[in-house]
Amino acid sequence: MIRGLRGLPGAGRFAGFVRRLAANFDVHFQHTRMKLQGMALLGSIGFPAFYLVWAHLIPQPYENLPLRLVGFALCFVLFLHEGVRPVLGRALAAYSYVGLIYCVPFFFTFMMLKNGVNAVWLGTEICGLLFLSLLVDPLNLLVIFGSGAGLAVLAFLATGGTLPLPELAAALPVMAFGVIGGIGLNFSEILFTQQARLRALAAVGSSIAHEMRTPLLSIRLDAEGARELLAEMMARGGPAAASVGPLARPLDRIADQVRFANTMIDMLLVNVSERAPAGGERHSLRAVLEQALDAYPFRPGERAKVVLDTAEDFDFLGSDVLVRHVAFNLLKNALRAVSEARRGGIVMDLRRGRRFNSLVVTDTGTGIPRDAMAHVFEPFFTTGTAGTGAGLGMAFCRRAMEGMGGSIGVESDHRSWTRFTLRFPAS
C-alpha cells in the first residue's frame, strides 16, 4: 500500500505517518497481549449475551444479530491468540487493528446512531472508549476511534438513517471527555509501568553490581600481582624470562576486560537511577570529553575510529559525571552501529552558538530505521538485537540533558548515518 503511494503529492508524509502508527501500535501490542486477550474474552461473551439482553430482556429500539456475530467471530479469534499466531504470523497485529476498529468504535457508534443516541448506547460507547484506551497509545486511539466512528456514520447513512444532530451535539462533549480520560488513564499506566520497571531494574542492577565488583576486584588484583611477578622474572633474564614473556599480553587483556566490566556496571547503575547525580559547577566540555575518552573501555582498534574536534570548546553549567555518562552511552551505540556496518567512523564536534552551544556526535554506521525514530528516547526501547541493551541509555541521556536545562535530538538516514545533537545553554 505504501509503495503504491510513492510519487503522489504528500505520499511521503502519509507513509511516514502510517509507519509511525504501526510502530506505536506494535510497541503497545507487545505489552498488552494479555489485556487484549481479556478484552477479546469479554467481547466473545458480550456480543451474544447482550443481544439477549437488549433484544428480549430490556428491548432497545434497534438490534442486529449479524453484526454481533461478526464481532463475536473477530473477538473469538483474538482470544485464541497464541493458537492463531502460527497461521496469521506477522498479520496478527494488523488483524488485531482491524478487529479493534470494528468491535469498538464501528459497532458501538453504529448501534448508538440506530438507537437514537439513547442513554444505554451512549454509555456503551464511552465504555468502549475506555477499554480501547487501555490497549493502544493515544495517537492510535484517535485514529482507530475516528476511522471506526466515521465508517459507522457512513454505514448509518447508507442504510437510510438521518443523523440525530441535536442528540449528537449533546453527546459529543461527553464522548470527548471519555477520550481525554482514556488518554490520561493510558498515559498514567504507561508511566507507572515504566517507573516500576526502572525501580525493579535498579534493585536488580545494584544487587548484581554488589555481587560482581568483589570478584572483579580480585581478578584485577591477581592480574596486577601476576604482572609484577612477571616483570621481576623478565628483569632477571635467562631462559625463564623468554618463556614467560608471552604471558604479559593475556594479563593486559584481563585487566582491560575487568576495566570494561566495571565501566558497564557504572553505566547500568547511572542509567537506571531515578535521580541523576546532582552538580551545578562550570566545566569545560573539551576536558570532560577527553576524560570520557580516556576512561572508556575501547576494544582493540575502536579508539582510532573516534575523532574529537574541540576547536570551538565551551563551558557548561552542570554535572561532569552526567555528561561523561551521556558520552559513554553515545559512544557505545555509535561503536555498535559502526561495527555492524563494518565501515565508517565517529566524529564528536563542539559548536558554539548564541543561545545554545552544541555537541554533535555523528557516526557513519547502520543508521536508525524511520519507524524507530519516534521511540529513540523512550525507556526500554532499543533497536539492537536481543541481549545488546535494555533500552535505557538514550532515555537517560534525555533525562540528563533536560536536567541541566539543555536538550538532545537525533537525525538519521537508515543504513547511512546517525547524528545526535546535545544542546547546552550558553553561559
Legacy VTK file of the C-alpha trace (Angstrom):
# vtk DataFile Version 3.0
C-alpha trace
ASCII
DATASET POLYDATA
POINTS 427 float
0.000 0.000 0.000
2.730 2.457 0.999
4.824 1.603 -2.072
1.833 2.279 -4.317
1.526 5.809 -2.959
5.042 6.820 -3.911
5.134 9.750 -6.284
1.797 11.182 -5.171
1.733 14.624 -3.504
2.121 14.236 0.241
2.680 10.487 -0.109
5.941 10.636 1.850
4.302 12.305 4.834
1.359 9.909 4.766
3.666 6.896 4.537
5.701 8.220 7.459
2.526 8.750 9.473
1.395 5.181 8.734
4.795 3.818 9.760
4.619 5.780 13.000
1.139 4.419 13.729
2.335 0.882 13.036
5.424 1.296 15.213
3.412 2.743 18.116
0.801 0.011 17.855
3.449 -2.710 17.652
5.188 -1.440 20.806
1.894 -1.418 22.746
0.802 -4.697 21.164
3.850 -6.439 22.618
2.952 -5.259 26.140
-0.847 -5.530 26.059
-1.372 -9.018 24.636
-2.815 -10.330 27.898
-5.123 -7.312 28.116
-6.157 -7.807 24.510
-6.979 -11.439 25.206
-9.005 -10.387 28.254
-10.933 -7.805 26.230
-11.448 -10.376 23.450
-12.880 -12.806 26.002
-15.272 -10.094 27.197
-16.274 -9.435 23.590
-16.753 -13.134 22.843
-19.171 -13.324 25.764
-20.656 -9.840 25.478
-21.623 -9.767 21.814
-24.062 -12.711 22.015
-25.065 -12.159 25.658
-26.092 -8.537 25.213
-28.119 -9.472 22.165
-30.352 -11.430 24.525
-30.416 -8.517 26.986
-31.166 -5.702 24.505
-33.407 -7.741 22.216
-35.504 -9.587 24.810
-34.915 -8.719 28.476
-34.627 -4.929 28.117
-35.644 -4.302 24.490
-33.940 -1.441 22.668
-35.296 0.257 19.543
-32.765 -1.493 17.266
-30.717 -4.714 17.373
-28.671 -6.534 14.740
-27.666 -10.172 15.225
-25.431 -10.495 12.072
-23.278 -7.538 13.165
-22.933 -9.101 16.614
-21.936 -12.463 15.121
-19.162 -10.769 13.122
-17.933 -9.073 16.315
-18.089 -12.393 18.183
-16.022 -14.119 15.483
-13.362 -11.376 15.473
-13.106 -11.413 19.271
-13.000 -15.196 19.496
-10.042 -15.384 17.102
-8.221 -12.701 19.140
-8.979 -14.622 22.322
-7.265 -17.714 20.880
-4.227 -15.507 20.090
-1.354 -17.977 20.568
-3.329 -20.640 18.737
-3.767 -18.485 15.630
-0.277 -16.966 15.742
1.278 -19.729 13.570
-1.481 -19.160 10.985
-1.599 -15.355 10.938
2.090 -14.781 11.706
3.057 -11.140 11.211
-0.510 -10.340 10.120
-1.748 -10.859 13.695
-1.092 -7.215 14.640
-2.925 -5.977 11.515
-5.823 -8.342 12.250
-5.965 -7.006 15.815
-6.035 -3.433 14.487
-8.951 -4.162 12.149
-10.718 -6.105 14.898
-10.444 -3.176 17.305
-11.849 -0.770 14.698
-14.852 -2.970 14.059
-15.617 -4.245 17.563
-15.381 -0.943 19.417
-15.907 2.336 17.518
-17.665 0.994 14.417
-20.133 -1.350 16.123
-20.830 0.846 19.156
-21.212 4.052 17.115
-23.444 2.405 14.509
-25.681 0.885 17.200
-25.752 4.186 19.109
-26.951 6.031 15.999
-29.521 3.363 15.182
-30.884 3.682 18.721
-31.177 7.460 18.546
-28.146 8.174 20.786
-30.069 6.966 23.844
-28.520 6.725 27.300
-27.857 2.990 27.063
-25.772 3.179 23.902
-24.081 6.454 24.808
-22.855 4.772 27.991
-21.760 1.744 25.962
-19.832 3.991 23.575
-17.935 5.615 26.456
-17.160 2.196 27.994
-15.754 1.138 24.627
-13.545 4.231 24.519
-12.168 3.486 27.975
-11.485 -0.151 27.044
-9.750 0.976 23.858
-7.577 3.456 25.761
-6.142 0.596 27.824
-4.975 -1.241 24.704
-3.413 1.359 22.394
-1.371 4.548 22.522
-3.119 7.962 22.322
-2.350 8.503 18.615
-3.756 5.125 17.599
-6.714 5.666 19.939
-7.679 8.765 17.970
-7.109 7.071 14.593
-8.963 3.865 15.495
-11.891 5.708 17.029
-12.033 8.313 14.264
-11.920 5.762 11.435
-14.351 3.370 13.118
-16.838 6.093 14.023
-16.536 7.612 10.533
-17.296 4.260 8.888
-20.231 3.804 11.266
-21.697 7.177 10.224
-21.342 6.228 6.530
-22.976 2.849 7.161
-25.783 4.537 9.093
-26.466 6.972 6.256
-26.218 4.196 3.670
-28.944 2.243 5.467
-31.341 5.173 5.215
-30.673 6.784 8.561
-30.801 10.503 9.312
-28.260 11.822 11.760
-29.894 12.933 15.055
-27.921 16.179 15.178
-29.348 17.589 18.472
-28.666 14.316 20.284
-25.179 14.068 18.771
-24.392 17.666 19.746
-25.328 16.852 23.339
-23.360 13.574 23.310
-20.123 14.865 21.741
-18.836 16.684 24.869
-19.377 13.515 26.913
-17.592 11.401 24.303
-14.724 13.905 24.121
-14.420 13.733 27.897
-14.241 9.939 27.595
-11.451 10.163 25.001
-9.443 12.623 27.134
-9.984 10.499 30.229
-8.910 7.368 28.383
-5.718 9.026 27.138
-4.990 10.175 30.701
-5.520 6.659 32.051
-3.305 5.166 29.373
-0.507 7.672 29.956
-0.661 7.166 33.735
-0.477 3.406 33.336
2.469 3.600 30.934
4.313 5.966 33.266
3.611 3.790 36.312
4.758 0.651 34.453
7.980 2.302 33.316
8.747 3.579 36.810
8.049 0.154 38.311
10.357 -1.492 35.777
13.064 1.096 36.446
12.833 0.525 40.203
12.961 -3.237 39.737
15.894 -2.962 37.333
17.696 -0.586 39.707
17.287 -3.063 42.570
18.494 -5.971 40.443
21.323 -3.885 38.983
22.511 -2.796 42.416
22.468 -6.397 43.614
24.374 -7.617 40.567
26.876 -4.766 40.861
27.491 -5.582 44.524
28.000 -9.280 43.780
30.184 -8.696 40.706
32.511 -5.972 41.943
34.168 -8.209 44.561
35.241 -10.957 42.133
36.223 -8.322 39.559
38.421 -6.642 42.152
40.016 -9.993 42.997
40.661 -10.685 39.309
42.214 -7.246 38.849
44.459 -7.599 41.903
45.543 -11.099 40.874
46.306 -9.877 37.350
48.320 -6.943 38.720
50.199 -9.267 41.089
50.958 -11.706 38.279
52.073 -8.797 36.083
54.511 -7.571 38.750
55.869 -11.097 39.286
56.243 -11.466 35.531
58.138 -8.173 35.328
60.552 -9.360 38.060
61.195 -12.657 36.266
61.827 -10.862 32.986
64.164 -8.418 34.709
66.296 -11.316 35.960
66.789 -12.543 32.424
67.698 -16.113 31.494
65.646 -18.853 29.860
62.710 -18.325 32.251
62.298 -14.715 31.073
61.894 -15.803 27.464
59.309 -18.452 28.349
57.095 -16.203 30.490
57.279 -13.133 28.238
54.210 -14.102 26.119
52.103 -14.086 29.302
52.217 -10.280 29.507
49.678 -9.759 26.726
46.968 -12.051 28.189
47.366 -10.331 31.575
46.882 -6.948 29.932
43.733 -8.240 28.237
42.412 -9.483 31.588
42.973 -6.032 33.097
41.224 -4.373 30.124
38.212 -6.697 30.404
37.886 -6.015 34.129
38.002 -2.280 33.422
35.367 -2.723 30.693
33.084 -4.710 33.042
33.352 -2.094 35.795
32.549 0.715 33.363
29.479 -1.157 32.064
28.295 -1.694 35.660
28.703 2.032 36.354
26.731 2.867 33.190
23.926 0.496 34.159
23.607 1.973 37.632
23.602 5.558 36.357
21.127 4.764 33.551
18.546 3.181 35.853
18.872 5.718 38.651
15.669 7.741 39.041
17.689 10.742 40.148
20.708 11.893 38.244
23.821 12.889 40.224
23.497 16.488 41.332
26.000 19.094 40.299
25.999 22.688 39.136
29.626 23.579 38.598
31.180 25.057 35.479
33.153 22.623 33.323
34.985 22.660 30.024
33.237 20.253 27.683
36.536 19.512 25.941
38.084 18.427 29.248
35.065 16.268 30.168
35.032 14.544 26.767
38.765 13.900 26.881
38.302 12.319 30.322
35.448 10.223 28.934
37.574 9.016 26.009
40.436 8.167 28.361
38.116 6.247 30.686
36.009 4.453 28.060
36.977 0.775 27.699
37.601 0.706 23.961
38.146 -2.653 22.326
41.182 -3.091 20.061
41.038 -0.694 17.113
37.959 1.240 18.307
39.693 4.357 19.642
41.131 5.123 16.218
37.591 5.376 14.806
36.674 8.305 17.094
37.615 11.872 16.144
37.168 14.664 18.706
37.041 18.205 17.292
37.361 20.726 20.150
38.225 23.826 18.117
35.091 25.556 19.483
35.360 24.422 23.105
32.870 25.927 25.564
31.964 25.754 29.228
28.695 24.339 30.529
26.988 24.565 33.891
26.040 21.152 35.226
27.405 17.755 36.220
30.567 16.458 34.598
29.577 12.947 35.779
26.307 13.166 33.864
27.921 14.420 30.672
30.625 11.758 30.880
27.996 9.011 31.095
25.981 10.608 28.295
29.148 10.433 26.182
29.616 6.793 27.207
26.111 5.908 26.020
26.526 7.714 22.708
29.909 6.105 22.130
28.590 2.647 22.955
25.724 2.943 20.454
27.854 4.575 17.761
30.591 1.955 18.056
27.992 -0.809 17.805
26.490 0.809 14.670
29.918 1.186 13.047
30.813 -2.389 13.956
27.568 -3.773 12.491
28.071 -1.719 9.308
31.720 -2.851 9.124
32.693 0.613 7.975
32.707 4.270 8.969
33.745 6.236 11.993
32.582 8.659 14.669
33.041 12.426 14.925
32.399 14.377 18.146
32.198 18.026 17.181
31.850 21.024 19.559
29.989 24.046 18.193
29.300 27.424 19.760
26.023 29.252 19.303
24.213 32.369 20.522
21.621 30.742 22.798
22.917 27.192 22.879
26.270 25.546 22.469
26.215 22.071 20.966
27.968 18.749 20.985
27.271 16.911 17.727
28.061 13.184 17.638
27.872 11.680 14.143
28.546 8.092 13.162
28.509 6.641 9.665
27.193 3.254 10.740
23.910 1.444 10.218
21.600 4.374 10.946
18.188 4.146 12.623
15.038 2.846 10.877
12.409 5.531 10.231
9.719 3.766 12.234
12.035 3.711 15.265
12.960 7.406 15.234
9.945 8.470 17.302
10.862 5.993 20.066
14.636 6.502 20.387
14.397 8.280 23.749
11.654 6.098 25.247
12.635 3.890 28.211
13.128 0.203 27.359
13.104 0.820 23.602
16.117 -0.488 21.702
16.961 -1.030 18.035
19.698 -3.507 18.935
19.428 -7.257 18.779
18.374 -9.203 21.852
20.980 -9.046 24.590
22.724 -5.875 23.362
20.992 -3.497 25.781
17.964 -2.766 27.924
16.921 0.374 26.052
17.742 2.740 28.923
20.771 4.631 27.641
19.019 7.158 25.401
16.252 7.743 27.946
18.966 8.538 30.491
20.676 10.914 28.033
17.468 12.887 27.531
16.787 12.977 31.278
20.318 14.159 31.973
20.329 16.887 29.320
16.918 18.230 30.320
18.014 18.230 33.951
20.827 20.624 33.008
18.484 22.887 31.052
19.516 21.511 27.679
18.135 19.036 25.172
19.099 16.179 22.890
17.854 15.459 19.374
18.516 12.835 16.741
18.646 12.704 12.949
19.383 9.628 10.879
19.479 8.193 7.400
18.847 4.467 7.677
21.873 2.374 6.688
23.966 5.516 6.243
24.483 7.760 9.301
23.132 8.932 12.651
23.636 12.299 14.309
22.867 13.183 17.939
22.888 16.875 18.840
23.257 17.839 22.502
22.409 21.461 23.265
23.754 23.195 26.362
22.513 26.637 27.464
25.157 29.183 26.508
26.921 30.617 29.550
LINES 1 428
427 0 1 2 3 4 5 6 7 8 9 10 11 12 13 14 15 16 17 18 19 20 21 22 23 24 25 26 27 28 29 30 31 32 33 34 35 36 37 38 39 40 41 42 43 44 45 46 47 48 49 50 51 52 53 54 55 56 57 58 59 60 61 62 63 64 65 66 67 68 69 70 71 72 73 74 75 76 77 78 79 80 81 82 83 84 85 86 87 88 89 90 91 92 93 94 95 96 97 98 99 100 101 102 103 104 105 106 107 108 109 110 111 112 113 114 115 116 117 118 119 120 121 122 123 124 125 126 127 128 129 130 131 132 133 134 135 136 137 138 139 140 141 142 143 144 145 146 147 148 149 150 151 152 153 154 155 156 157 158 159 160 161 162 163 164 165 166 167 168 169 170 171 172 173 174 175 176 177 178 179 180 181 182 183 184 185 186 187 188 189 190 191 192 193 194 195 196 197 198 199 200 201 202 203 204 205 206 207 208 209 210 211 212 213 214 215 216 217 218 219 220 221 222 223 224 225 226 227 228 229 230 231 232 233 234 235 236 237 238 239 240 241 242 243 244 245 246 247 248 249 250 251 252 253 254 255 256 257 258 259 260 261 262 263 264 265 266 267 268 269 270 271 272 273 274 275 276 277 278 279 280 281 282 283 284 285 286 287 288 289 290 291 292 293 294 295 296 297 298 299 300 301 302 303 304 305 306 307 308 309 310 311 312 313 314 315 316 317 318 319 320 321 322 323 324 325 326 327 328 329 330 331 332 333 334 335 336 337 338 339 340 341 342 343 344 345 346 347 348 349 350 351 352 353 354 355 356 357 358 359 360 361 362 363 364 365 366 367 368 369 370 371 372 373 374 375 376 377 378 379 380 381 382 383 384 385 386 387 388 389 390 391 392 393 394 395 396 397 398 399 400 401 402 403 404 405 406 407 408 409 410 411 412 413 414 415 416 417 418 419 420 421 422 423 424 425 426
